Structure formats: structure tokens, C-alpha cells
């Protein structure tokens, strides 16, 4: 192997090591976690999986971007819940509970889990994940490409859900989520 090949190989290996878990595990099994509900009980994320798909969204009551997306999340929930898709909204921020009413797109009330956010490399809210009926991660990233609903050109989460329901791989499997940084300990 010549010197240039060694340098290219080293660069590729370093770049791969820097990719967060969420990016590495697209098409891998999404980790299970025990999420704490508002009343303090624990529930397994796996037990919340939908029959055909599950959408996990890390959101924050303090994030203006998360707030801007709540209407779109409710609309997706209304559209896809009858098709066997469960929505779970998780607050990754230390000490934060989602405000009353923000859990309308959830199958159950608000969950807080810092270790899961760390494990799947959530750094901003909102950050969405789509799992197929077997719990395999099929999409990770932004809900769409613009905070302003009038300027959206690509409906990333919607397209991913529709692809999974059709038994296909989403055209875009990963996108960069944008929003407010999470506060992990």
C-alpha cells in the first residue's frame, strides 16, 4: 500500500469514528430505554412501538423551533396514527417537562430521558427518528427543511414515514436536525 493510500485510509477511518451513533445505526436496531413518565413510573420505549412504525421526537418546551413544529407534529400524528404509527415525544433536557398540551401527538404523556438522547447523539431539539415495525431505525434528523411552514421544500419526516409504511427505504435516511442545543449533564 503506497503512502497516499495509507493517508486516505486513515482519513476514512477517522471520519467514520467521528460519526455519531444515530448516523452509524440508520438501518440498525434503535436502542431500548426505560423512559420516566410524568407520574414518575418507568416504561420501556420498546413497549411504545407502533404496529407498523414508531416516530420518536426529542422536543423541548423551551425551544422555539420545537414549538414551531408542534402543529406539524400533531398533523402527522392525526394522519398516521390510524395506520399503526405511534408517536413518542421525549424531552432530553435536564429538569424539563413538556408543557401541558404539547403531548397531544404522543401515545402517552411526556417522557424524560437523558441517557437515550446521549446514546443516539441528539444535540438539538427537535430531532426525529423513524423506526419500522421491528424497531429498526430508518430515518434520523430534521422534521423538514424549514422552521417556517410556508417555506418548506422537503417534508423529510413525512416522506420517511410514508416510505416505511410502503415497505421501502426512505430516499433521505439522515438529515441534519436544527434547533436549540440540548442541556445534558
N, C-alpha and C positions, 0 to 999 in steps of 0.2 A: 504494500500500500504506500503510495507516494505521500509526500508531506501535505499537499493540497487536500487530498482525500481524507487524511487524518484530521485536518483542521475543520473540514466540512462536517465530518462525522462528529467531532467534538461539539461543534456548534449546534447540530441537530439534537444531540443528547442533552445538552444544557437547556435548549429551548423546551424540550419535552419535559424535563424535570421542573420547569417553571410553570407549566400548565396546571391550573387548579383542578381539584378533584372533579368538579362539575363538568369541566371540559373533557377530562380523560374518560369519564364514565358515561358520556352520551352513548346510549345503546348498552349500558351496563345496568345492573340492578341498583336502584336508588336505595340508600340506607334506611333501615327502620330506626325509629326513635320513640321513646316514651315522651309524649307531649303533655304538659301540665295545663289543665283546663282552668277556667275562671274560678271554679269552686275548689281548686287545689288537687283534684284527682288526676291520676295519670292515665293516658290512653295511648295505645300503640298507633303509630302512623299507618302501619300496615292494615290495622283494623278499619281504617277510614277509607281504604281504597275503593274506588268505584268499580262497578261490574265491568265496564269497558275501558275506562280511563280515569285518571286522577290528576287534578291540577293543584299543585302546591304553590302558593304565592306567599313570599315573605313581604310583609307590608308594615307600615308604621303610621301610627296616629299623628306623629309629629312631622311626617314627611309630606311636603306639599305635592310632590309628584305622586305619591301613593294616594293621596286624597283626590287628585285629579283623575285617577284611574278607577275609583270605586264605582262610578256609574257604568263604565265599560265592563268591569268585572261582574257587576250584577246582571247586565245584559247577557254576558256569556254564560253565567250560571243559569239564567232562565232558559236560554236556548238549549243548553247541553245537559242539564240535569235529567230531563225525561229520557235522554238517550244513554243513561248509565254512566254519566261523568260526575264524579264528586269533586267539589272544590273545598280546599282547606287553606285557610289564611293563618299564617304564623307570624307572630311578632318576634323578631330576633333581638330586639333592643332590651338591654338590662333594665328591669323595673318598669317596663312599659306594658300597658294593657291597651288593646284596641278599643276605641270609643264605642259606646253602645250604638248599634245600628250598622257599624262597619262590618259586622259578621253576617250580614244578610246573604252574602254569596257563599257562606260556609255551610257544610252539612251539620256542624256543631259549632259551639261558641269558640272564641279566641283561644289560641294556644301560644304558649311562650316556650321557645327552646333555643338556647344559645349554642349548645353543642352541635345540633343539627346544622344550624347556619354556618358554623365554623367548618363542619365536616364537608359540606357541599360548596364551600367557598363563596357564600353570599357576602358581598361587601357593600351593596346598596339596596335600598328598597325603592320601588318594588322590584322583585326578581321572581320570575315564574318558571316552574318546571312542569312538564307534561310527562306522566307515566302511563304506559299502556296497561291493559288489564292484568298483566303479570307483574306489574311493578317495575318494569324496565324503563329507564329514563330515555325519552325520545326527543325532548326539547328542553333547552335551558337558556334563559335570557330575558329580554325585554318583552313587554306585552304587545307593543307595536313600536313604530319608529318615531313617534312624536307625541309629546305630552298634550299638545293641542289637538283635540279630536278632529277639527276641521282641516288639519294639515297632514293627517296620517296618509301615508302612501302604501305601507306594508303592514298588514294585520298579522304579525308574527305568531302570537299565541292562538288566535282563531284558526289560522292556517295549519298550525301544528296539531290542534285538537281534531280538526276535520280529517287530516291525513291519518292520524292514529285510528280514528273511527272507521276509516275506509280500509284499514289494514295495510297502510302504506307508511313509508318513512317520510317524515316531513322534509320538504325541499330545503328549508333552513333548519338545521338541527341545533344551532347555537348562535346566539347574538349577544352583544354587549348590553347588559342591563344598565340603565341610567336612573339616577335619583339621588336620594340623601344617603350618605355613608351610615352604616350601622354602628352601634356602640357595643362592641363585645368586650368582655372583661379581659 
